[in-house]
Amino acid sequence: MLLVSDPFGLFWSWSPTQADRALIRFARAHASQVGRWARLSCSLSMNGCAPGAGDRGAVCVRETRALPAAPAPHDAVGRLRAAVDALWSDAAPPAAPSGIIRIEVPITERVDAVEWLHAQTTLPRCFFSARAPLPDAPALAGNGNGNGSVHRQQPVSVAGVGSAVFFRGTEPFSLADWRAIKRFLPRDCPLVRAYGAIRFDATSDASVEWEDYGSFYFVVPQVEFNELEESSVLATTIAWDDSLSWTWHNAVEELQSTLRKISPCSSVQANKASLQTAIVSLNHIPTKASWDLAVTKALHMIKGRQRELVKVVLARCSRYITDTCIDPVELLACLKVEGQNAYQFCIQPPGAPAFVGNSMICDEVVVHPSKALRKLPRVQHLSAQLAARIRNEDDEFEILNTLHPSPAVCGLPTEEARQFIRDCEIFDRGMYAGPVGWFGGAECEFAVGIRSALLGKGHSTLVYAGAGIVEGTNPSFEWDELDLKASQFAKLLRYQERPIRYQEAENLGTVI
């Protein structure tokens, strides 16, 4: 029996076979393939969720400036660098103590946002695909420098690196936190957005693998690439607030540093067919035996006289060790190919693991009082659709706060189900099954962070899946459903097919 520490700082009890030991030695011998992680650099910025920030009102300067169109990403990078350098040399910087300015360059060719992100080496980074364009999507004209305007299309996908301003806290996401974010998101600059996620249960302690995310984490990227239907846009965002000890000069200087690291295009495209890796070992938390006990306990409460529970959603964390380090962007590219009708996302704060997912979405939003069957490649769900018009801006927060956690990821009644999960699950869900998406000045968009995984710097990947427990549930059937839901990741990782010869294994090193 070994007590193994993985790159997330987690400890696992494991009894490896001789073949397992050989494969682990093989993986460690190939640790040089972590090189892409080692090349990543981190940008600095301000945390917009300082105490009292939500009471300060909107930042003073709010602009979107459009530069002339460029034929390709390489030309767009050059134009943005020149524009930001001009800001640095400007003898009269903005007198306002706070502001946010977006400078963008339209690109006449359409470039895959995943490919652009694959070429970058700066953290934090993020990626979000989009739902179908809204029929009344706002158009915005650039302003501020007389160089013309851009007719705004809803992005097909958005990728971003660096941090113009980020928002992170250790307490549950509150109205004050939401207001602190919204003060940097003007309605007349709708593509200035804060991308991120919120913990499933912010009242529980974060484990080591999730601690860099806090109870919530959102970021306005310094450099953002928008993939449109027929073209692209490359943009930079400058944010400053003297009251947060982040001045105009701090913001411009840090943006210059990030822009120097921006690569216009990847010389090696992300592999969208499969990951060049194989599974060395797999462990589940809980084990099958522990899962059966937890489900049996839940069923006892559901069928009991007190009817304490109607439904509870239990989850599993599966730890895969692979023979190579997995690039989160390459995993994202593979998921994007498979999940044509899904919401792909990737969030990675500085120095943290990457949270990658392929969550389900609906095709349209209308009012249907009855439920319909929604079929997906591996599972099917009952779905209901609804729409409403909010009365005031604060309702945006109230709706998000009320909808999460939904019965689909927690159970019913909500508090009883959440307490059962706290008592029963021995791993931290983190952002899994929490809200993932973005806030903007004029709108916001969120999905549930299911069908997701957490990728560390080494050879370890945590894959999450859940199943609803109701009266009549069969524990083994639900375990099989967990396997089915996790299979989109498992099939990309693949099991080791090439046997390692004993002599070869002996030369690869030793197991700690």
C-alpha positions as CSV (number, residue, x, y, z in Angstrom):
1,M,0.0,0.0,0.0
2,L,1.4,3.4,-1.0
3,L,0.3,6.9,0.1
4,V,0.8,8.9,-3.0
5,S,0.8,12.7,-3.3
6,D,-0.2,14.1,-6.7
7,P,0.4,17.5,-8.3
8,F,-2.7,18.8,-6.7
9,G,-1.3,18.1,-3.2
10,L,-3.9,15.4,-2.6
11,F,-3.0,12.1,-1.0
12,W,-4.4,8.8,-2.3
13,S,-4.2,5.3,-0.9
14,W,-3.2,2.9,-3.6
15,S,-1.9,-0.6,-4.0
16,P,-0.1,-0.7,-7.3
17,T,0.7,-3.8,-9.3
18,Q,4.1,-4.4,-10.8
19,A,2.8,-3.2,-14.1
20,D,1.4,0.0,-12.4
21,R,4.8,0.6,-10.9
22,A,6.5,0.3,-14.3
23,L,4.0,2.7,-15.9
24,I,4.5,5.3,-13.2
25,R,8.3,5.1,-13.6
26,F,7.7,5.5,-17.4
27,A,5.6,8.7,-16.7
28,R,8.1,10.2,-14.4
29,A,10.9,9.5,-16.9
30,H,9.0,11.7,-19.3
31,A,8.5,14.6,-17.0
32,S,10.3,16.9,-19.4
33,Q,7.0,17.1,-21.3
34,V,5.8,19.5,-18.7
35,G,7.8,22.0,-20.6
36,R,4.8,23.9,-22.0
37,W,3.7,24.5,-18.4
38,A,7.1,25.8,-17.4
39,R,7.0,28.4,-20.2
40,L,3.8,30.0,-18.9
41,S,4.2,33.4,-17.3
42,C,1.7,35.4,-15.1
43,S,0.5,38.9,-15.5
44,L,-0.2,41.2,-12.5
45,S,-3.3,43.3,-11.9
46,M,-5.7,44.5,-9.2
47,N,-8.4,42.6,-7.3
48,G,-11.5,44.6,-7.9
49,C,-13.3,43.0,-4.9
50,A,-11.5,45.0,-2.2
51,P,-13.7,45.9,0.8
52,G,-16.2,48.6,-0.1
53,A,-15.4,48.5,-3.8
54,G,-19.1,47.7,-4.6
55,D,-20.2,51.0,-3.1
56,R,-18.0,53.2,-5.1
57,G,-20.1,53.5,-8.3
58,A,-19.0,53.0,-11.9
59,V,-15.4,53.8,-12.9
60,C,-15.0,57.3,-14.3
61,V,-13.7,56.5,-17.8
62,R,-15.5,54.0,-20.0
63,E,-14.5,53.7,-23.6
64,T,-14.2,51.3,-26.6
65,R,-11.7,52.5,-29.2
66,A,-11.6,50.9,-32.7
67,L,-8.4,50.8,-34.8
68,P,-8.4,50.2,-38.6
69,A,-9.0,46.6,-39.7
70,A,-6.0,44.3,-40.1
71,P,-5.7,41.4,-42.6
72,A,-4.3,38.9,-40.1
73,P,-3.6,38.4,-36.4
74,H,0.1,39.3,-36.8
75,D,-0.8,42.8,-38.2
76,A,-3.4,43.2,-35.4
77,V,-0.8,42.5,-32.7
78,G,1.5,45.1,-34.1
79,R,-1.3,47.8,-34.2
80,L,-2.3,47.1,-30.6
81,R,1.3,47.3,-29.4
82,A,1.8,50.6,-31.2
83,A,-1.5,52.0,-29.7
84,V,-0.5,51.0,-26.2
85,D,3.0,52.4,-26.6
86,A,1.4,55.6,-27.6
87,L,-0.6,55.6,-24.4
88,W,2.5,55.2,-22.4
89,S,4.3,58.1,-24.1
90,D,1.2,60.3,-23.9
91,A,2.2,63.5,-22.0
92,A,-1.3,63.8,-20.6
93,P,-2.7,60.5,-19.3
94,P,-6.3,60.4,-18.1
95,A,-6.9,62.6,-15.1
96,A,-9.7,60.4,-13.9
97,P,-8.8,58.2,-10.9
98,S,-10.4,55.1,-12.4
99,G,-11.5,53.7,-15.7
100,I,-11.6,50.9,-18.3
101,I,-10.7,51.3,-21.9
102,R,-11.0,48.6,-24.6
103,I,-8.9,49.0,-27.8
104,E,-9.7,46.6,-30.6
105,V,-8.6,45.7,-34.1
106,P,-11.0,44.0,-36.5
107,I,-9.3,41.1,-38.4
108,T,-10.7,40.4,-41.9
109,E,-10.1,36.6,-41.7
110,R,-11.8,34.2,-39.3
111,V,-9.3,32.5,-36.9
112,D,-10.1,29.8,-34.5
113,A,-10.0,31.2,-30.9
114,V,-8.7,27.9,-29.6
115,E,-5.8,28.0,-32.0
116,W,-5.0,31.5,-30.9
117,L,-5.1,30.5,-27.2
118,H,-2.9,27.5,-27.9
119,A,-0.2,29.8,-29.1
120,Q,-0.2,31.9,-25.9
121,T,2.0,31.4,-22.8
122,T,0.5,33.9,-20.4
123,L,-1.7,33.3,-17.3
124,P,-4.4,33.8,-16.3
125,R,-6.3,32.5,-19.4
126,C,-9.8,31.7,-20.3
127,F,-12.0,30.4,-23.1
128,F,-15.8,30.4,-23.5
129,S,-17.8,29.3,-26.5
130,A,-21.1,31.0,-27.2
131,R,-24.7,30.0,-27.6
132,A,-26.6,30.9,-30.8
133,P,-26.5,34.7,-31.5
134,L,-29.3,36.7,-30.0
135,P,-31.6,38.3,-32.6
136,D,-31.4,41.7,-31.0
137,A,-27.7,41.6,-30.1
138,P,-26.4,45.2,-29.6
139,A,-24.2,46.9,-32.1
140,L,-21.5,49.2,-30.8
141,A,-19.4,51.8,-32.6
142,G,-15.8,52.4,-31.5
143,N,-15.0,55.8,-30.3
144,G,-12.2,57.9,-28.8
145,N,-9.7,58.2,-31.6
146,G,-11.5,59.0,-34.8
147,N,-10.3,55.8,-36.5
148,G,-13.7,54.4,-37.4
149,S,-16.1,52.0,-35.9
150,V,-16.8,48.3,-35.7
151,H,-20.2,46.7,-36.3
152,R,-20.5,44.3,-33.4
153,Q,-21.4,40.6,-33.9
154,Q,-21.8,38.2,-31.1
155,P,-18.6,36.2,-30.8
156,V,-18.6,32.5,-31.7
157,S,-15.9,31.9,-29.2
158,V,-13.8,34.1,-26.9
159,A,-10.3,33.5,-25.6
160,G,-8.3,35.7,-23.3
161,V,-5.0,36.0,-21.5
162,G,-3.7,38.2,-18.8
163,S,-5.7,40.2,-16.2
164,A,-6.8,43.8,-16.7
165,V,-8.7,43.4,-13.4
166,F,-9.7,40.2,-11.5
167,F,-12.3,39.5,-8.8
168,R,-11.7,36.9,-6.2
169,G,-13.0,36.4,-2.7
170,T,-13.0,33.8,0.1
171,E,-16.5,34.5,1.3
172,P,-19.7,33.4,-0.6
173,F,-20.4,35.5,-3.7
174,S,-22.5,38.5,-2.5
175,L,-24.4,41.4,-3.9
176,A,-21.5,43.6,-3.0
177,D,-19.1,41.4,-4.9
178,W,-21.4,41.5,-7.9
179,R,-21.5,45.3,-7.8
180,A,-17.7,45.5,-7.5
181,I,-17.6,43.5,-10.8
182,K,-20.3,45.6,-12.5
183,R,-18.6,48.9,-11.8
184,F,-15.9,47.9,-14.4
185,L,-18.5,46.7,-17.0
186,P,-20.2,49.7,-18.7
187,R,-23.4,49.1,-20.6
188,D,-22.1,51.0,-23.6
189,C,-19.0,48.7,-23.8
190,P,-20.9,45.3,-24.0
191,L,-17.8,43.3,-25.0
192,V,-15.9,44.2,-21.8
193,R,-16.8,41.1,-19.8
194,A,-15.6,39.4,-16.7
195,Y,-15.3,35.6,-17.2
196,G,-15.2,33.1,-14.4
197,A,-16.9,30.7,-12.1
198,I,-18.4,30.3,-8.6
199,R,-17.9,27.5,-6.1
200,F,-20.7,24.9,-5.8
201,D,-20.7,25.4,-2.1
202,A,-18.8,28.5,-0.9
203,T,-19.6,27.8,2.7
204,S,-17.3,24.7,2.7
205,D,-13.5,24.9,2.9
206,A,-11.6,24.9,-0.3
207,S,-9.2,22.0,-0.7
208,V,-5.6,22.6,-2.0
209,E,-6.4,22.0,-5.6
210,W,-9.1,24.7,-5.6
211,E,-7.7,27.3,-3.3
212,D,-6.4,29.6,-6.0
213,Y,-10.0,30.0,-7.3
214,G,-11.3,31.3,-3.9
215,S,-15.1,31.1,-3.5
216,F,-15.4,32.9,-6.8
217,Y,-13.0,34.0,-9.5
218,F,-13.7,36.3,-12.5
219,V,-11.2,38.1,-14.8
220,V,-11.4,40.8,-17.5
221,P,-8.6,39.7,-19.8
222,Q,-5.8,42.0,-20.8
223,V,-5.7,40.6,-24.3
224,E,-8.8,39.0,-25.8
225,F,-9.4,37.2,-29.1
226,N,-13.0,37.1,-30.5
227,E,-13.8,34.6,-33.1
228,L,-16.8,35.8,-35.2
229,E,-18.9,34.2,-37.9
230,E,-16.8,35.5,-40.8
231,S,-14.0,37.5,-39.2
232,S,-12.2,38.0,-35.9
233,V,-11.3,40.8,-33.4
234,L,-8.2,41.2,-31.3
235,A,-8.6,43.5,-28.3
236,T,-6.8,44.8,-25.3
237,T,-8.3,46.2,-22.1
238,I,-6.8,48.7,-19.7
239,A,-8.3,49.0,-16.2
240,W,-7.1,51.2,-13.4
241,D,-8.4,52.4,-10.0
242,D,-6.2,54.6,-7.8
243,S,-8.2,53.6,-4.7
244,L,-7.2,50.0,-5.3
245,S,-3.5,51.0,-5.6
246,W,-3.4,50.2,-9.3
247,T,-2.8,53.4,-11.3
248,W,-3.0,54.2,-15.0
249,H,0.8,53.8,-15.4
250,N,0.7,50.4,-13.6
251,A,-2.0,49.2,-16.0
252,V,-0.3,50.4,-19.2
253,E,3.1,49.1,-18.2
254,E,1.7,45.6,-17.3
255,L,-0.2,45.5,-20.6
256,Q,2.9,46.4,-22.6
257,S,4.6,43.4,-20.9
258,T,1.8,41.1,-21.8
259,L,1.6,42.3,-25.4
260,R,5.3,41.6,-25.9
261,K,4.5,37.9,-25.1
262,I,1.5,37.6,-27.5
263,S,2.0,35.3,-30.4
264,P,-0.3,36.0,-33.4
265,C,-0.7,32.3,-34.3
266,S,0.5,28.9,-33.2
267,S,3.1,27.2,-35.4
268,V,1.8,23.9,-34.1
269,Q,-1.9,23.5,-34.2
270,A,-3.8,22.0,-31.3
271,N,-4.6,18.3,-31.9
272,K,-8.4,18.2,-32.3
273,A,-8.7,14.5,-33.0
274,S,-7.1,12.9,-29.8
275,L,-4.7,13.6,-27.0
276,Q,-1.3,12.1,-27.5
277,T,-1.4,10.5,-24.0
278,A,-2.5,7.3,-22.3
279,I,-4.0,6.5,-18.9
280,V,-1.5,5.0,-16.5
281,S,-3.8,4.6,-13.5
282,L,-7.3,5.5,-12.4
283,N,-8.7,6.0,-8.9
284,H,-12.2,7.0,-7.8
285,I,-13.3,9.0,-4.8
286,P,-15.5,7.5,-3.5
287,T,-14.7,3.9,-4.3
288,K,-17.6,1.7,-5.7
289,A,-18.1,0.2,-2.2
290,S,-18.3,3.6,-0.6
291,W,-20.6,4.9,-3.3
292,D,-23.0,2.0,-2.6
293,L,-23.1,2.9,1.1
294,A,-23.7,6.6,0.4
295,V,-26.6,5.8,-2.0
296,T,-28.1,3.4,0.4
297,K,-28.0,6.0,3.2
298,A,-29.6,8.6,0.9
299,L,-32.3,6.1,-0.1
300,H,-33.0,5.4,3.6
301,M,-33.5,9.1,4.2
302,I,-35.7,9.5,1.1
303,K,-37.9,6.6,2.0
304,G,-37.9,7.3,5.8
305,R,-40.9,8.6,7.7
306,Q,-39.6,12.1,8.0
307,R,-39.1,12.3,4.3
308,E,-36.0,14.5,4.9
309,L,-34.9,14.2,1.3
310,V,-36.7,13.9,-2.0
311,K,-33.6,13.9,-4.1
312,V,-29.9,14.3,-3.6
313,V,-27.2,14.6,-6.3
314,L,-24.0,12.7,-5.4
315,A,-20.8,13.2,-7.3
316,R,-17.5,11.3,-7.9
317,C,-14.0,12.6,-8.4
318,S,-11.9,10.4,-10.7
319,R,-8.1,10.8,-10.7
320,Y,-6.4,9.9,-13.9
321,I,-2.6,9.6,-14.1
322,T,-1.4,9.8,-17.7
323,D,2.0,9.1,-19.3
324,T,2.3,12.7,-20.5
325,C,1.3,16.1,-19.3
326,I,-2.0,17.2,-20.8
327,D,-2.3,20.6,-22.3
328,P,-5.7,22.1,-21.2
329,V,-6.1,23.9,-24.5
330,E,-5.6,20.7,-26.5
331,L,-8.2,19.0,-24.3
332,L,-10.5,21.9,-24.9
333,A,-10.0,21.6,-28.7
334,C,-10.9,17.9,-28.6
335,L,-14.0,18.6,-26.5
336,K,-15.1,21.3,-28.9
337,V,-15.0,18.9,-31.8
338,E,-17.2,16.4,-30.0
339,G,-19.5,18.8,-28.2
340,Q,-21.2,20.6,-31.1
341,N,-24.2,21.4,-29.0
342,A,-22.4,22.1,-25.7
343,Y,-20.9,25.0,-23.8
344,Q,-17.1,24.7,-23.7
345,F,-15.1,26.6,-21.1
346,C,-11.6,26.9,-19.7
347,I,-10.6,29.0,-16.7
348,Q,-7.1,29.1,-15.3
349,P,-6.0,31.6,-12.7
350,P,-2.2,32.3,-12.3
351,G,-0.4,29.3,-10.9
352,A,-3.6,27.2,-10.6
353,P,-4.9,24.1,-12.3
354,A,-7.1,24.6,-15.4
355,F,-10.8,24.0,-15.0
356,V,-12.1,22.7,-18.4
357,G,-15.7,21.7,-19.2
358,N,-18.2,20.8,-21.9
359,S,-21.5,21.6,-20.3
360,M,-24.9,21.1,-22.0
361,I,-26.9,24.0,-23.4
362,C,-30.3,24.5,-24.9
363,D,-31.0,25.6,-28.5
364,E,-33.4,28.5,-27.7
365,V,-35.1,30.2,-24.8
366,V,-38.9,30.3,-24.8
367,V,-41.6,29.5,-22.3
368,H,-42.7,25.8,-22.2
369,P,-44.7,24.9,-19.1
370,S,-44.2,21.2,-19.7
371,K,-40.9,19.2,-19.8
372,A,-39.4,17.7,-22.9
373,L,-36.9,14.9,-23.5
374,R,-33.5,16.2,-24.5
375,K,-31.2,13.6,-26.0
376,L,-27.4,14.0,-25.9
377,P,-24.7,11.7,-27.2
378,R,-24.4,9.6,-24.0
379,V,-27.3,10.6,-21.8
380,Q,-30.7,12.1,-22.0
381,H,-32.5,14.6,-19.7
382,L,-35.9,16.1,-19.0
383,S,-35.7,19.8,-19.8
384,A,-37.9,22.9,-19.3
385,Q,-37.3,26.3,-20.8
386,L,-38.3,29.7,-19.5
387,A,-37.8,33.4,-20.1
388,A,-38.4,36.6,-18.2
389,R,-37.6,40.3,-18.2
390,I,-35.8,41.6,-15.1
391,R,-37.1,44.6,-13.3
392,N,-33.8,46.2,-12.3
393,E,-30.1,45.5,-12.7
394,D,-29.7,44.0,-9.2
395,D,-32.1,41.2,-10.3
396,E,-29.3,39.8,-12.3
397,F,-27.5,38.8,-9.1
398,E,-30.7,37.7,-7.4
399,I,-31.6,35.3,-10.3
400,L,-28.1,33.8,-10.3
401,N,-28.1,33.4,-6.5
402,T,-31.6,31.9,-6.5
403,L,-31.1,29.4,-9.3
404,H,-27.9,28.0,-7.8
405,P,-27.7,25.3,-6.7
406,S,-30.5,23.8,-8.8
407,P,-32.1,20.4,-8.0
408,A,-30.2,19.0,-11.0
409,V,-26.8,19.4,-9.3
410,C,-27.8,19.4,-5.6
411,G,-31.2,18.0,-4.8
412,L,-34.5,18.7,-3.0
413,P,-35.1,20.3,-0.5
414,T,-32.0,22.4,-1.3
415,E,-30.6,22.9,2.2
416,E,-31.2,19.3,3.3
417,A,-29.6,18.0,0.1
418,R,-26.6,20.3,0.4
419,Q,-26.0,19.3,4.0
420,F,-26.2,15.6,3.0
421,I,-23.5,16.3,0.3
422,R,-21.3,18.1,2.9
423,D,-21.6,15.1,5.3
424,C,-21.2,12.4,2.7
425,E,-18.7,13.5,0.0
426,I,-15.0,13.4,1.1
427,F,-13.7,15.5,-1.8
428,D,-14.1,19.2,-2.7
429,R,-16.3,19.9,-5.7
430,G,-14.8,23.3,-6.0
431,M,-16.2,25.0,-9.1
432,Y,-17.7,21.7,-10.4
433,A,-21.5,22.0,-10.7
434,G,-21.2,25.7,-9.8
435,P,-22.1,28.6,-12.2
436,V,-19.6,29.2,-15.0
437,G,-19.9,32.1,-17.5
438,W,-19.5,35.8,-17.7
439,F,-20.9,39.2,-16.6
440,G,-21.2,42.0,-19.1
441,G,-22.5,45.6,-19.0
442,A,-25.6,44.8,-20.9
443,E,-26.1,41.1,-20.3
444,C,-24.7,38.0,-18.7
445,E,-24.5,34.3,-19.5
446,F,-24.0,31.3,-17.3
447,A,-24.1,27.6,-17.5
448,V,-23.6,24.8,-14.9
449,G,-20.0,23.6,-14.6
450,I,-20.7,19.9,-15.1
451,R,-19.0,17.5,-17.5
452,S,-15.8,19.1,-16.3
453,A,-12.2,18.3,-15.2
454,L,-9.3,20.0,-13.4
455,L,-5.9,19.7,-15.0
456,G,-2.8,20.2,-12.9
457,K,0.8,20.9,-14.0
458,G,1.9,17.3,-13.9
459,H,0.4,14.0,-15.1
460,S,-2.7,14.1,-12.9
461,T,-6.3,15.0,-14.0
462,L,-9.4,15.1,-11.9
463,V,-12.6,14.3,-13.7
464,Y,-16.0,15.0,-12.0
465,A,-19.4,13.5,-12.6
466,G,-22.7,13.3,-10.7
467,A,-25.9,11.4,-10.5
468,G,-29.3,12.1,-9.0
469,I,-30.5,9.8,-6.2
470,V,-34.3,9.4,-5.9
471,E,-36.6,6.7,-4.6
472,G,-36.0,3.5,-6.5
473,T,-32.4,4.4,-7.5
474,N,-30.1,1.4,-8.1
475,P,-26.6,2.2,-6.8
476,S,-24.8,0.2,-9.5
477,F,-26.9,1.7,-12.3
478,E,-26.0,5.2,-11.1
479,W,-22.3,4.2,-10.9
480,D,-22.5,3.1,-14.5
481,E,-24.1,6.5,-15.3
482,L,-21.1,8.2,-13.7
483,D,-18.8,6.2,-16.0
484,L,-20.9,7.3,-19.0
485,K,-20.8,10.9,-18.1
486,A,-17.0,10.8,-17.6
487,S,-16.4,8.9,-20.8
488,Q,-16.0,12.0,-22.9
489,F,-12.7,12.6,-21.0
490,A,-11.7,8.9,-20.6
491,K,-12.0,8.2,-24.3
492,L,-9.7,11.1,-25.1
493,L,-7.1,10.0,-22.5
494,R,-7.1,6.3,-23.5
495,Y,-5.6,3.4,-21.6
496,Q,-2.0,2.5,-22.0
497,E,-1.8,0.0,-24.9
498,R,1.9,-0.5,-25.3
499,P,3.3,-2.9,-22.7
500,I,6.5,-1.8,-21.1
501,R,9.2,-4.5,-21.1
502,Y,10.6,-5.3,-17.7
503,Q,14.1,-4.3,-18.6
504,E,12.9,-1.0,-20.0
505,A,10.9,-0.3,-16.8
506,E,13.9,-1.0,-14.6
507,N,15.8,1.7,-16.4
508,L,13.1,4.4,-15.9
509,G,13.7,5.1,-12.2
510,T,12.1,4.2,-8.9
511,V,8.7,4.7,-7.3
512,I,8.7,7.0,-4.3
